[in-house]
Amino acid sequence: MADNRVVQGRMVTAVALAELIENGDVMDAESITDADRDCPDCGGDVLEVGYMPSVTEFVTGLKCQDCDWQATDRD
Ligand SMILES: [Zn+2]
């Protein structure tokens, strides 16, 4: 997949990134994009991925590429 990105030193796919943010399985994920913000914890680059944790739900997740910081639009 051309969509792989490096997060905390690991290559992840969109689904793998969504599963990191969700801390569980997701049904589907969109392409990873660069979020228009910096990490509030370390100032690193933040990735954004839209995903479906279940058939009825769509969540936009954010994850820092350099540290453990993450968030979703549920928060
Ligand atoms: Zn960070």
N, CA, C, O and the ligand as a Tripos MOL2 file, in Angstrom:
@<TRIPOS>MOLECULE
protein
  301   299    76     0     0
PROTEIN
NO_CHARGES

@<TRIPOS>ATOM
      1 N           0.8390   -1.2100    0.0000 N.3       1 MET1
      2 CA          0.0000    0.0000    0.0000 C.3       1 MET1
      3 C           0.8650    1.2480    0.0000 C.2       1 MET1
      4 O           1.8730    1.3090    0.7040 O.2       1 MET1
      5 N           0.4790    2.2340   -0.7790 N.am      2 ALA2
      6 CA          1.2210    3.4910   -0.8460 C.3       2 ALA2
      7 C           0.9070    4.3770    0.3550 C.2       2 ALA2
      8 O           1.5120    5.4320    0.5440 O.2       2 ALA2
      9 N          -0.0280    3.9350    1.1430 N.am      3 ASP3
     10 CA         -0.5960    4.7830    2.1810 C.3       3 ASP3
     11 C           0.1160    4.6630    3.5280 C.2       3 ASP3
     12 O          -0.2620    5.3200    4.4980 O.2       3 ASP3
     13 N           1.1470    3.8210    3.5810 N.am      4 ASN4
     14 CA          1.8130    3.6060    4.8640 C.3       4 ASN4
     15 C           2.5330    4.8590    5.3520 C.2       4 ASN4
     16 O           3.1200    5.6030    4.5660 O.2       4 ASN4
     17 N           2.4780    5.0740    6.6550 N.am      5 ARG5
     18 CA          3.1780    6.2060    7.2590 C.3       5 ARG5
     19 C           3.9340    5.7100    8.4820 C.2       5 ARG5
     20 O           3.6110    4.6630    9.0430 O.2       5 ARG5
     21 N           4.9340    6.4660    8.8840 N.am      6 VAL6
     22 CA          5.7110    6.0910   10.0550 C.3       6 VAL6
     23 C           5.1200    6.7490   11.2990 C.2       6 VAL6
     24 O           4.9780    7.9700   11.3560 O.2       6 VAL6
     25 N           4.7810    5.9420   12.2790 N.am      7 VAL7
     26 CA          4.2730    6.4390   13.5530 C.3       7 VAL7
     27 C           5.1090    5.8240   14.6650 C.2       7 VAL7
     28 O           5.1570    4.6030   14.8180 O.2       7 VAL7
     29 N           5.7600    6.6710   15.4320 N.am      8 GLN8
     30 CA          6.6240    6.2280   16.5250 C.3       8 GLN8
     31 C           7.5910    5.1350   16.0440 C.2       8 GLN8
     32 O           7.8160    4.1370   16.7280 O.2       8 GLN8
     33 N           8.1580    5.3550   14.8420 N.am      9 GLY9
     34 CA          9.1640    4.4500   14.3200 C.3       9 GLY9
     35 C           8.6310    3.1990   13.6520 C.2       9 GLY9
     36 O           9.4140    2.3610   13.2050 O.2       9 GLY9
     37 N           7.3120    3.0510   13.5710 N.am     10 ARG10
     38 CA          6.7250    1.8710   12.9250 C.3      10 ARG10
     39 C           5.9500    2.2840   11.6900 C.2      10 ARG10
     40 O           5.2780    3.3160   11.6900 O.2      10 ARG10
     41 N           6.0400    1.4770   10.6260 N.am     11 MET11
     42 CA          5.2100    1.7110    9.4600 C.3      11 MET11
     43 C           3.7990    1.2140    9.7550 C.2      11 MET11
     44 O           3.6130    0.0810   10.1980 O.2      11 MET11
     45 N           2.8250    2.0530    9.5110 N.am     12 VAL12
     46 CA          1.4410    1.6320    9.7340 C.3      12 VAL12
     47 C           0.5990    1.9440    8.4990 C.2      12 VAL12
     48 O           0.8470    2.9180    7.7870 O.2      12 VAL12
     49 N          -0.3930    1.1020    8.2630 N.am     13 THR13
     50 CA         -1.4110    1.3760    7.2500 C.3      13 THR13
     51 C          -2.5000    2.2250    7.8920 C.2      13 THR13
     52 O          -2.5020    2.4370    9.1050 O.2      13 THR13
     53 N          -3.4190    2.7040    7.0710 N.am     14 ALA14
     54 CA         -4.5320    3.4960    7.6000 C.3      14 ALA14
     55 C          -5.3280    2.6920    8.6260 C.2      14 ALA14
     56 O          -5.7070    3.2170    9.6730 O.2      14 ALA14
     57 N          -5.5800    1.4230    8.3250 N.am     15 VAL15
     58 CA         -6.3390    0.5880    9.2640 C.3      15 VAL15
     59 C          -5.5490    0.3800   10.5530 C.2      15 VAL15
     60 O          -6.1150    0.4470   11.6440 O.2      15 VAL15
     61 N          -4.2470    0.1280   10.4340 N.am     16 ALA16
     62 CA         -3.4300   -0.0830   11.6310 C.3      16 ALA16
     63 C          -3.3780    1.1770   12.4920 C.2      16 ALA16
     64 O          -3.4060    1.0970   13.7200 O.2      16 ALA16
     65 N          -3.3020    2.3450   11.8430 N.am     17 LEU17
     66 CA         -3.3050    3.6020   12.5840 C.3      17 LEU17
     67 C          -4.6420    3.8030   13.2970 C.2      17 LEU17
     68 O          -4.6820    4.2050   14.4600 O.2      17 LEU17
     69 N          -5.7300    3.5200   12.5880 N.am     18 ALA18
     70 CA         -7.0600    3.6480   13.1980 C.3      18 ALA18
     71 C          -7.2050    2.7020   14.3840 C.2      18 ALA18
     72 O          -7.8190    3.0550   15.3910 O.2      18 ALA18
     73 N          -6.6440    1.5050   14.2690 N.am     19 GLU19
     74 CA         -6.7450    0.5420   15.3650 C.3      19 GLU19
     75 C          -5.9070    0.9750   16.5680 C.2      19 GLU19
     76 O          -6.2650    0.6990   17.7130 O.2      19 GLU19
     77 N          -4.7830    1.6590   16.2990 N.am     20 LEU20
     78 CA         -3.9840    2.2210   17.3940 C.3      20 LEU20
     79 C          -4.7920    3.2670   18.1540 C.2      20 LEU20
     80 O          -4.8110    3.2800   19.3850 O.2      20 LEU20
     81 N          -5.4610    4.1490   17.4010 N.am     21 ILE21
     82 CA         -6.2190    5.2340   18.0060 C.3      21 ILE21
     83 C          -7.4420    4.6750   18.7430 C.2      21 ILE21
     84 O          -7.7730    5.1080   19.8470 O.2      21 ILE21
     85 N          -8.0960    3.7140   18.1110 N.am     22 GLU22
     86 CA         -9.3110    3.1340   18.6810 C.3      22 GLU22
     87 C          -8.9900    2.1610   19.8090 C.2      22 GLU22
     88 O          -9.8450    1.8610   20.6420 O.2      22 GLU22
     89 N          -7.7590    1.6720   19.8300 N.am     23 ASN23
     90 CA         -7.3630    0.6160   20.7610 C.3      23 ASN23
     91 C          -8.2500   -0.6070   20.6090 C.2      23 ASN23
     92 O          -8.6930   -1.2010   21.5920 O.2      23 ASN23
     93 N          -8.5030   -0.9750   19.3470 N.am     24 GLY24
     94 CA         -9.3290   -2.1390   19.0490 C.3      24 GLY24
     95 C          -9.5150   -2.2560   17.5560 C.2      24 GLY24
     96 O          -8.9180   -1.5010   16.7890 O.2      24 GLY24
     97 N         -10.3290   -3.1860   17.1420 N.am     25 ASP25
     98 CA        -10.5520   -3.4080   15.7190 C.3      25 ASP25
     99 C         -11.4160   -2.3140   15.1160 C.2      25 ASP25
    100 O         -12.3110   -1.7780   15.7700 O.2      25 ASP25
    101 N         -11.1380   -1.9900   13.8600 N.am     26 VAL26
    102 CA        -12.0170   -1.0900   13.1180 C.3      26 VAL26
    103 C         -12.4620   -1.8110   11.8420 C.2      26 VAL26
    104 O         -11.7780   -2.7110   11.3550 O.2      26 VAL26
    105 N         -13.6130   -1.4020   11.3130 N.am     27 MET27
    106 CA        -14.1410   -2.0550   10.1190 C.3      27 MET27
    107 C         -13.4570   -1.5490    8.8580 C.2      27 MET27
    108 O         -13.1690   -2.3190    7.9420 O.2      27 MET27
    109 N         -13.1980   -0.2310    8.8220 N.am     28 ASP28
    110 CA        -12.6330    0.3580    7.6210 C.3      28 ASP28
    111 C         -11.9820    1.6900    7.9740 C.2      28 ASP28
    112 O         -12.3480    2.3220    8.9650 O.2      28 ASP28
    113 N         -11.0230    2.1120    7.1650 N.am     29 ALA29
    114 CA        -10.3770    3.3980    7.3980 C.3      29 ALA29
    115 C         -10.0900    4.0750    6.0670 C.2      29 ALA29
    116 O          -9.8350    3.4110    5.0620 O.2      29 ALA29
    117 N         -10.1330    5.3950    6.0700 N.am     30 GLU30
    118 CA         -9.7810    6.1760    4.8850 C.3      30 GLU30
    119 C          -8.2630    6.3810    4.8480 C.2      30 GLU30
    120 O          -7.5400    5.8960    5.7180 O.2      30 GLU30
    121 N          -7.8020    7.0920    3.8480 N.am     31 SER31
    122 CA         -6.3690    7.3620    3.7330 C.3      31 SER31
    123 C          -5.8800    8.2420    4.8790 C.2      31 SER31
    124 O          -6.6220    9.0660    5.4140 O.2      31 SER31
    125 N          -4.6320    8.0490    5.2360 N.am     32 ILE32
    126 CA         -4.0020    8.8890    6.2510 C.3      32 ILE32
    127 C          -3.6520   10.2470    5.6350 C.2      32 ILE32
    128 O          -3.1130   10.3150    4.5300 O.2      32 ILE32
    129 N          -3.9590   11.3190    6.3550 N.am     33 THR33
    130 CA         -3.5690   12.6500    5.9000 C.3      33 THR33
    131 C          -2.8120   13.3580    7.0160 C.2      33 THR33
    132 O          -2.8290   12.9200    8.1670 O.2      33 THR33
    133 N          -2.1470   14.4590    6.6640 N.am     34 ASP34
    134 CA         -1.4760   15.2660    7.6750 C.3      34 ASP34
    135 C          -2.4870   16.2190    8.2940 C.2      34 ASP34
    136 O          -3.1190   17.0020    7.5850 O.2      34 ASP34
    137 N          -2.6410   16.1560    9.6010 N.am     35 ALA35
    138 CA         -3.5540   17.0600   10.2840 C.3      35 ALA35
    139 C          -2.9560   18.4620   10.3280 C.2      35 ALA35
    140 O          -1.7380   18.6320   10.3610 O.2      35 ALA35
    141 N          -3.8210   19.4450   10.3270 N.am     36 ASP36
    142 CA         -3.3710   20.8330   10.2890 C.3      36 ASP36
    143 C          -3.1130   21.3490   11.7070 C.2      36 ASP36
    144 O          -3.6390   22.3870   12.1090 O.2      36 ASP36
    145 N          -2.3030   20.6150   12.4460 N.am     37 ARG37
    146 CA         -1.9850   21.0120   13.8140 C.3      37 ARG37
    147 C          -0.7450   20.2700   14.2880 C.2      37 ARG37
    148 O          -0.3480   19.2670   13.6940 O.2      37 ARG37
    149 N          -0.1400   20.7630   15.3510 N.am     38 ASP38
    150 CA          0.9930   20.0840   15.9530 C.3      38 ASP38
    151 C           0.5450   19.3720   17.2240 C.2      38 ASP38
    152 O          -0.4870   19.6970   17.8090 O.2      38 ASP38
    153 N           1.3360   18.4050   17.6290 N.am     39 CYS39
    154 CA          1.0380   17.6720   18.8480 C.3      39 CYS39
    155 C           1.1210   18.6040   20.0640 C.2      39 CYS39
    156 O           2.1140   19.3140   20.2200 O.2      39 CYS39
    157 N           0.0910   18.6140   20.9300 N.am     40 PRO40
    158 CA          0.1330   19.4640   22.1180 C.3      40 PRO40
    159 C           1.1580   18.9960   23.1540 C.2      40 PRO40
    160 O           1.5720   19.7760   24.0110 O.2      40 PRO40
    161 N           1.5620   17.7480   23.0790 N.am     41 ASP41
    162 CA          2.5220   17.2180   24.0510 C.3      41 ASP41
    163 C           3.9750   17.4540   23.6380 C.2      41 ASP41
    164 O           4.7900   17.8910   24.4500 O.2      41 ASP41
    165 N           4.2980   17.1650   22.3790 N.am     42 CYS42
    166 CA          5.7120   17.2170   21.9720 C.3      42 CYS42
    167 C           5.9680   18.1450   20.7840 C.2      42 CYS42
    168 O           7.1210   18.3460   20.4050 O.2      42 CYS42
    169 N           4.9090   18.7160   20.1840 N.am     43 GLY43
    170 CA          5.0990   19.6060   19.0480 C.3      43 GLY43
    171 C           5.3760   18.8780   17.7430 C.2      43 GLY43
    172 O           5.6970   19.5100   16.7360 O.2      43 GLY43
    173 N           5.2560   17.5520   17.7500 N.am     44 GLY44
    174 CA          5.5200   16.7450   16.5630 C.3      44 GLY44
    175 C           4.3920   16.8270   15.5520 C.2      44 GLY44
    176 O           3.3630   17.4590   15.7890 O.2      44 GLY44
    177 N           4.6090   16.1720   14.4150 N.am     45 ASP45
    178 CA          3.5910   16.1580   13.3580 C.3      45 ASP45
    179 C           2.4510   15.2160   13.7290 C.2      45 ASP45
    180 O           2.6710   14.1390   14.2830 O.2      45 ASP45
    181 N           1.2310   15.6400   13.4140 N.am     46 VAL46
    182 CA          0.0440   14.8650   13.7480 C.3      46 VAL46
    183 C          -0.5960   14.3370   12.4590 C.2      46 VAL46
    184 O          -0.7780   15.0730   11.4890 O.2      46 VAL46
    185 N          -0.9280   13.0570   12.4750 N.am     47 LEU47
    186 CA         -1.6330   12.4350   11.3570 C.3      47 LEU47
    187 C          -3.1160   12.3380   11.6720 C.2      47 LEU47
    188 O          -3.5260   12.2370   12.8280 O.2      47 LEU47
    189 N          -3.9110   12.3730   10.6000 N.am     48 GLU48
    190 CA         -5.3570   12.2740   10.7590 C.3      48 GLU48
    191 C          -5.8600   11.1120    9.9190 C.2      48 GLU48
    192 O          -5.4020   10.9120    8.7940 O.2      48 GLU48
    193 N          -6.7950   10.3530   10.4550 N.am     49 VAL49
    194 CA         -7.3970    9.2640    9.6860 C.3      49 VAL49
    195 C          -8.8710    9.1420   10.0710 C.2      49 VAL49
    196 O          -9.2180    9.1100   11.2520 O.2      49 VAL49
    197 N          -9.7270    9.0740    9.0590 N.am     50 GLY50
    198 CA        -11.1470    8.8330    9.3010 C.3      50 GLY50
    199 C         -11.4020    7.3370    9.2610 C.2      50 GLY50
    200 O         -10.8940    6.6430    8.3800 O.2      50 GLY50
    201 N         -12.1820    6.8350   10.2070 N.am     51 TYR51
    202 CA        -12.4110    5.3870   10.2270 C.3      51 TYR51
    203 C         -13.7770    5.0500   10.8000 C.2      51 TYR51
    204 O         -14.4390    5.8700   11.4370 O.2      51 TYR51
    205 N         -14.1670    3.8190   10.5490 N.am     52 MET52
    206 CA        -15.4520    3.3220   11.0290 C.3      52 MET52
    207 C         -15.2230    2.2100   12.0460 C.2      52 MET52
    208 O         -14.9050    1.0830   11.6680 O.2      52 MET52
    209 N         -15.3820    2.5200   13.3440 N.am     53 PRO53
    210 CA        -15.2610    1.4840   14.3650 C.3      53 PRO53
    211 C         -16.4290    0.4950   14.3030 C.2      53 PRO53
    212 O         -16.2960   -0.6530   14.7270 O.2      53 PRO53
    213 N         -17.5740    0.9420   13.7750 N.am     54 SER54
    214 CA        -18.7330    0.0600   13.6000 C.3      54 SER54
    215 C         -19.5020    0.5660   12.3940 C.2      54 SER54
    216 O         -19.1990    1.6370   11.8680 O.2      54 SER54
    217 N         -20.4940   -0.1950   11.9520 N.am     55 VAL55
    218 CA        -21.2210    0.1660   10.7280 C.3      55 VAL55
    219 C         -21.9060    1.5270   10.8210 C.2      55 VAL55
    220 O         -22.0960    2.2060    9.8120 O.2      55 VAL55
    221 N         -22.2690    1.9130   12.0250 N.am     56 THR56
    222 CA        -23.0840    3.1090   12.1790 C.3      56 THR56
    223 C         -22.2920    4.3290   12.6130 C.2      56 THR56
    224 O         -22.8640    5.4050   12.7870 O.2      56 THR56
    225 N         -20.9810    4.1800   12.7910 N.am     57 GLU57
    226 CA        -20.2060    5.2680   13.3790 C.3      57 GLU57
    227 C         -19.0340    5.6370   12.4790 C.2      57 GLU57
    228 O         -18.3620    4.7620   11.9320 O.2      57 GLU57
    229 N         -18.7930    6.9400   12.3280 N.am     58 PHE58
    230 CA        -17.5970    7.4120   11.6270 C.3      58 PHE58
    231 C         -16.8540    8.3720   12.5470 C.2      58 PHE58
    232 O         -17.4330    9.3300   13.0570 O.2      58 PHE58
    233 N         -15.5790    8.1100   12.7530 N.am     59 VAL59
    234 CA        -14.7740    8.8800   13.7030 C.3      59 VAL59
    235 C         -13.5550    9.4360   12.9800 C.2      59 VAL59
    236 O         -12.9590    8.7530   12.1460 O.2      59 VAL59
    237 N         -13.1890   10.6590   13.2940 N.am     60 THR60
    238 CA        -11.9170   11.1940   12.8200 C.3      60 THR60
    239 C         -10.9130   11.0960   13.9550 C.2      60 THR60
    240 O         -11.1100   11.6760   15.0230 O.2      60 THR60
    241 N          -9.8430   10.3640   13.7190 N.am     61 GLY61
    242 CA         -8.8280   10.1580   14.7460 C.3      61 GLY61
    243 C          -7.5610   10.9380   14.4350 C.2      61 GLY61
    244 O          -7.2090   11.1340   13.2720 O.2      61 GLY61
    245 N          -6.8800   11.3820   15.4860 N.am     62 LEU62
    246 CA         -5.6120   12.0970   15.3640 C.3      62 LEU62
    247 C          -4.5580   11.3390   16.1530 C.2      62 LEU62
    248 O          -4.8320   10.8200   17.2350 O.2      62 LEU62
    249 N          -3.3400   11.2770   15.6010 N.am     63 LYS63
    250 CA         -2.2550   10.5800   16.3030 C.3      63 LYS63
    251 C          -0.9420   11.2680   16.0160 C.2      63 LYS63
    252 O          -0.6170   11.5490   14.8620 O.2      63 LYS63
    253 N          -0.1830   11.5430   17.0700 N.am     64 CYS64
    254 CA          1.1420   12.1140   16.9110 C.3      64 CYS64
    255 C           2.0890   11.0700   16.2990 C.2      64 CYS64
    256 O           2.0140    9.8870   16.6340 O.2      64 CYS64
    257 N           2.9820   11.5170   15.3970 N.am     65 GLN65
    258 CA          3.9430   10.5870   14.7970 C.3      65 GLN65
    259 C           5.0990   10.2800   15.7420 C.2      65 GLN65
    260 O           5.8280    9.3080   15.5390 O.2      65 GLN65
    261 N           5.2690   11.0990   16.7680 N.am     66 ASP66
    262 CA          6.4640   10.9800   17.6030 C.3      66 ASP66
    263 C           6.2230   10.5050   19.0300 C.2      66 ASP66
    264 O           7.1480   10.0010   19.6670 O.2      66 ASP66
    265 N           4.9970   10.6510   19.5530 N.am     67 CYS67
    266 CA          4.7600   10.2620   20.9420 C.3      67 CYS67
    267 C           3.3900    9.5870   21.0630 C.2      67 CYS67
    268 O           2.7400    9.3080   20.0560 O.2      67 CYS67
    269 N           2.9630    9.3320   22.2850 N.am     68 ASP68
    270 CA          1.7260    8.5780   22.5130 C.3      68 ASP68
    271 C           0.4530    9.3930   22.3650 C.2      68 ASP68
    272 O          -0.6430    8.8430   22.4710 O.2      68 ASP68
    273 N           0.5750   10.7040   22.1210 N.am     69 TRP69
    274 CA         -0.6260   11.5440   22.0750 C.3      69 TRP69
    275 C          -1.5780   11.1170   20.9500 C.2      69 TRP69
    276 O          -1.1540   10.8590   19.8240 O.2      69 TRP69
    277 N          -2.8550   11.0490   21.2780 N.am     70 GLN70
    278 CA         -3.8730   10.7510   20.2730 C.3      70 GLN70
    279 C          -5.2020   11.3220   20.7270 C.2      70 GLN70
    280 O          -5.4010   11.6070   21.9080 O.2      70 GLN70
    281 N          -6.1090   11.4870   19.7760 N.am     71 ALA71
    282 CA         -7.4140   12.0330   20.1030 C.3      71 ALA71
    283 C          -8.3960   11.6150   19.0120 C.2      71 ALA71
    284 O          -7.9960   11.2200   17.9160 O.2      71 ALA71
    285 N          -9.6840   11.7080   19.3270 N.am     72 THR72
    286 CA        -10.7010   11.5240   18.3070 C.3      72 THR72
    287 C         -11.7020   12.6580   18.4090 C.2      72 THR72
    288 O         -11.7130   13.3930   19.3960 O.2      72 THR72
    289 N         -12.5530   12.8060   17.3850 N.am     73 ASP73
    290 CA        -13.5630   13.8610   17.4360 C.3      73 ASP73
    291 C         -14.7330   13.4750   18.3410 C.2      73 ASP73
    292 O         -15.7010   14.2270   18.4510 O.2      73 ASP73
    293 N         -14.6530   12.3210   18.9820 N.am     74 ARG74
    294 CA        -15.5980   11.9630   20.0420 C.3      74 ARG74
    295 C         -15.2920   12.7350   21.3390 C.2      74 ARG74
    296 O         -16.1840   12.9990   22.1450 O.2      74 ARG74
    297 N         -14.0140   13.0850   21.5150 N.am     75 ASP75
    298 CA        -13.5720   13.6530   22.7980 C.3      75 ASP75
    299 C         -14.2300   14.9880   23.0880 C.2      75 ASP75
    300 O         -13.9660   15.5940   24.1260 O.2      75 ASP75
    301 ZN          3.5990   14.1180   20.2650 Zn       76 ZN76
@<TRIPOS>BOND
     1     1     2 1
     2     2     3 1
     3     3     4 2
     4     3     5 am
     5     5     6 1
     6     6     7 1
     7     7     8 2
     8     7     9 am
     9     9    10 1
    10    10    11 1
    11    11    12 2
    12    11    13 am
    13    13    14 1
    14    14    15 1
    15    15    16 2
    16    15    17 am
    17    17    18 1
    18    18    19 1
    19    19    20 2
    20    19    21 am
    21    21    22 1
    22    22    23 1
    23    23    24 2
    24    23    25 am
    25    25    26 1
    26    26    27 1
    27    27    28 2
    28    27    29 am
    29    29    30 1
    30    30    31 1
    31    31    32 2
    32    31    33 am
    33    33    34 1
    34    34    35 1
    35    35    36 2
    36    35    37 am
    37    37    38 1
    38    38    39 1
    39    39    40 2
    40    39    41 am
    41    41    42 1
    42    42    43 1
    43    43    44 2
    44    43    45 am
    45    45    46 1
    46    46    47 1
    47    47    48 2
    48    47    49 am
    49    49    50 1
    50    50    51 1
    51    51    52 2
    52    51    53 am
    53    53    54 1
    54    54    55 1
    55    55    56 2
    56    55    57 am
    57    57    58 1
    58    58    59 1
    59    59    60 2
    60    59    61 am
    61    61    62 1
    62    62    63 1
    63    63    64 2
    64    63    65 am
    65    65    66 1
    66    66    67 1
    67    67    68 2
    68    67    69 am
    69    69    70 1
    70    70    71 1
    71    71    72 2
    72    71    73 am
    73    73    74 1
    74    74    75 1
    75    75    76 2
    76    75    77 am
    77    77    78 1
    78    78    79 1
    79    79    80 2
    80    79    81 am
    81    81    82 1
    82    82    83 1
    83    83    84 2
    84    83    85 am
    85    85    86 1
    86    86    87 1
    87    87    88 2
    88    87    89 am
    89    89    90 1
    90    90    91 1
    91    91    92 2
    92    91    93 am
    93    93    94 1
    94    94    95 1
    95    95    96 2
    96    95    97 am
    97    97    98 1
    98    98    99 1
    99    99   100 2
   100    99   101 am
   101   101   102 1
   102   102   103 1
   103   103   104 2
   104   103   105 am
   105   105   106 1
   106   106   107 1
   107   107   108 2
   108   107   109 am
   109   109   110 1
   110   110   111 1
   111   111   112 2
   112   111   113 am
   113   113   114 1
   114   114   115 1
   115   115   116 2
   116   115   117 am
   117   117   118 1
   118   118   119 1
   119   119   120 2
   120   119   121 am
   121   121   122 1
   122   122   123 1
   123   123   124 2
   124   123   125 am
   125   125   126 1
   126   126   127 1
   127   127   128 2
   128   127   129 am
   129   129   130 1
   130   130   131 1
   131   131   132 2
   132   131   133 am
   133   133   134 1
   134   134   135 1
   135   135   136 2
   136   135   137 am
   137   137   138 1
   138   138   139 1
   139   139   140 2
   140   139   141 am
   141   141   142 1
   142   142   143 1
   143   143   144 2
   144   143   145 am
   145   145   146 1
   146   146   147 1
   147   147   148 2
   148   147   149 am
   149   149   150 1
   150   150   151 1
   151   151   152 2
   152   151   153 am
   153   153   154 1
   154   154   155 1
   155   155   156 2
   156   155   157 am
   157   157   158 1
   158   158   159 1
   159   159   160 2
   160   159   161 am
   161   161   162 1
   162   162   163 1
   163   163   164 2
   164   163   165 am
   165   165   166 1
   166   166   167 1
   167   167   168 2
   168   167   169 am
   169   169   170 1
   170   170   171 1
   171   171   172 2
   172   171   173 am
   173   173   174 1
   174   174   175 1
   175   175   176 2
   176   175   177 am
   177   177   178 1
   178   178   179 1
   179   179   180 2
   180   179   181 am
   181   181   182 1
   182   182   183 1
   183   183   184 2
   184   183   185 am
   185   185   186 1
   186   186   187 1
   187   187   188 2
   188   187   189 am
   189   189   190 1
   190   190   191 1
   191   191   192 2
   192   191   193 am
   193   193   194 1
   194   194   195 1
   195   195   196 2
   196   195   197 am
   197   197   198 1
   198   198   199 1
   199   199   200 2
   200   199   201 am
   201   201   202 1
   202   202   203 1
   203   203   204 2
   204   203   205 am
   205   205   206 1
   206   206   207 1
   207   207   208 2
   208   207   209 am
   209   209   210 1
   210   210   211 1
   211   211   212 2
   212   211   213 am
   213   213   214 1
   214   214   215 1
   215   215   216 2
   216   215   217 am
   217   217   218 1
   218   218   219 1
   219   219   220 2
   220   219   221 am
   221   221   222 1
   222   222   223 1
   223   223   224 2
   224   223   225 am
   225   225   226 1
   226   226   227 1
   227   227   228 2
   228   227   229 am
   229   229   230 1
   230   230   231 1
   231   231   232 2
   232   231   233 am
   233   233   234 1
   234   234   235 1
   235   235   236 2
   236   235   237 am
   237   237   238 1
   238   238   239 1
   239   239   240 2
   240   239   241 am
   241   241   242 1
   242   242   243 1
   243   243   244 2
   244   243   245 am
   245   245   246 1
   246   246   247 1
   247   247   248 2
   248   247   249 am
   249   249   250 1
   250   250   251 1
   251   251   252 2
   252   251   253 am
   253   253   254 1
   254   254   255 1
   255   255   256 2
   256   255   257 am
   257   257   258 1
   258   258   259 1
   259   259   260 2
   260   259   261 am
   261   261   262 1
   262   262   263 1
   263   263   264 2
   264   263   265 am
   265   265   266 1
   266   266   267 1
   267   267   268 2
   268   267   269 am
   269   269   270 1
   270   270   271 1
   271   271   272 2
   272   271   273 am
   273   273   274 1
   274   274   275 1
   275   275   276 2
   276   275   277 am
   277   277   278 1
   278   278   279 1
   279   279   280 2
   280   279   281 am
   281   281   282 1
   282   282   283 1
   283   283   284 2
   284   283   285 am
   285   285   286 1
   286   286   287 1
   287   287   288 2
   288   287   289 am
   289   289   290 1
   290   290   291 1
   291   291   292 2
   292   291   293 am
   293   293   294 1
   294   294   295 1
   295   295   296 2
   296   295   297 am
   297   297   298 1
   298   298   299 1
   299   299   300 2
@<TRIPOS>SUBSTRUCTURE
     1 MET1         2 RESIDUE 1 A MET
     2 ALA2         6 RESIDUE 1 A ALA
     3 ASP3        10 RESIDUE 1 A ASP
     4 ASN4        14 RESIDUE 1 A ASN
     5 ARG5        18 RESIDUE 1 A ARG
     6 VAL6        22 RESIDUE 1 A VAL
     7 VAL7        26 RESIDUE 1 A VAL
     8 GLN8        30 RESIDUE 1 A GLN
     9 GLY9        34 RESIDUE 1 A GLY
    10 ARG10       38 RESIDUE 1 A ARG
    11 MET11       42 RESIDUE 1 A MET
    12 VAL12       46 RESIDUE 1 A VAL
    13 THR13       50 RESIDUE 1 A THR
    14 ALA14       54 RESIDUE 1 A ALA
    15 VAL15       58 RESIDUE 1 A VAL
    16 ALA16       62 RESIDUE 1 A ALA
    17 LEU17       66 RESIDUE 1 A LEU
    18 ALA18       70 RESIDUE 1 A ALA
    19 GLU19       74 RESIDUE 1 A GLU
    20 LEU20       78 RESIDUE 1 A LEU
    21 ILE21       82 RESIDUE 1 A ILE
    22 GLU22       86 RESIDUE 1 A GLU
    23 ASN23       90 RESIDUE 1 A ASN
    24 GLY24       94 RESIDUE 1 A GLY
    25 ASP25       98 RESIDUE 1 A ASP
    26 VAL26      102 RESIDUE 1 A VAL
    27 MET27      106 RESIDUE 1 A MET
    28 ASP28      110 RESIDUE 1 A ASP
    29 ALA29      114 RESIDUE 1 A ALA
    30 GLU30      118 RESIDUE 1 A GLU
    31 SER31      122 RESIDUE 1 A SER
    32 ILE32      126 RESIDUE 1 A ILE
    33 THR33      130 RESIDUE 1 A THR
    34 ASP34      134 RESIDUE 1 A ASP
    35 ALA35      138 RESIDUE 1 A ALA
    36 ASP36      142 RESIDUE 1 A ASP
    37 ARG37      146 RESIDUE 1 A ARG
    38 ASP38      150 RESIDUE 1 A ASP
    39 CYS39      154 RESIDUE 1 A CYS
    40 PRO40      158 RESIDUE 1 A PRO
    41 ASP41      162 RESIDUE 1 A ASP
    42 CYS42      166 RESIDUE 1 A CYS
    43 GLY43      170 RESIDUE 1 A GLY
    44 GLY44      174 RESIDUE 1 A GLY
    45 ASP45      178 RESIDUE 1 A ASP
    46 VAL46      182 RESIDUE 1 A VAL
    47 LEU47      186 RESIDUE 1 A LEU
    48 GLU48      190 RESIDUE 1 A GLU
    49 VAL49      194 RESIDUE 1 A VAL
    50 GLY50      198 RESIDUE 1 A GLY
    51 TYR51      202 RESIDUE 1 A TYR
    52 MET52      206 RESIDUE 1 A MET
    53 PRO53      210 RESIDUE 1 A PRO
    54 SER54      214 RESIDUE 1 A SER
    55 VAL55      218 RESIDUE 1 A VAL
    56 THR56      222 RESIDUE 1 A THR
    57 GLU57      226 RESIDUE 1 A GLU
    58 PHE58      230 RESIDUE 1 A PHE
    59 VAL59      234 RESIDUE 1 A VAL
    60 THR60      238 RESIDUE 1 A THR
    61 GLY61      242 RESIDUE 1 A GLY
    62 LEU62      246 RESIDUE 1 A LEU
    63 LYS63      250 RESIDUE 1 A LYS
    64 CYS64      254 RESIDUE 1 A CYS
    65 GLN65      258 RESIDUE 1 A GLN
    66 ASP66      262 RESIDUE 1 A ASP
    67 CYS67      266 RESIDUE 1 A CYS
    68 ASP68      270 RESIDUE 1 A ASP
    69 TRP69      274 RESIDUE 1 A TRP
    70 GLN70      278 RESIDUE 1 A GLN
    71 ALA71      282 RESIDUE 1 A ALA
    72 THR72      286 RESIDUE 1 A THR
    73 ASP73      290 RESIDUE 1 A ASP
    74 ARG74      294 RESIDUE 1 A ARG
    75 ASP75      298 RESIDUE 1 A ASP
    76 ZN76       301 GROUP 0 **** ****
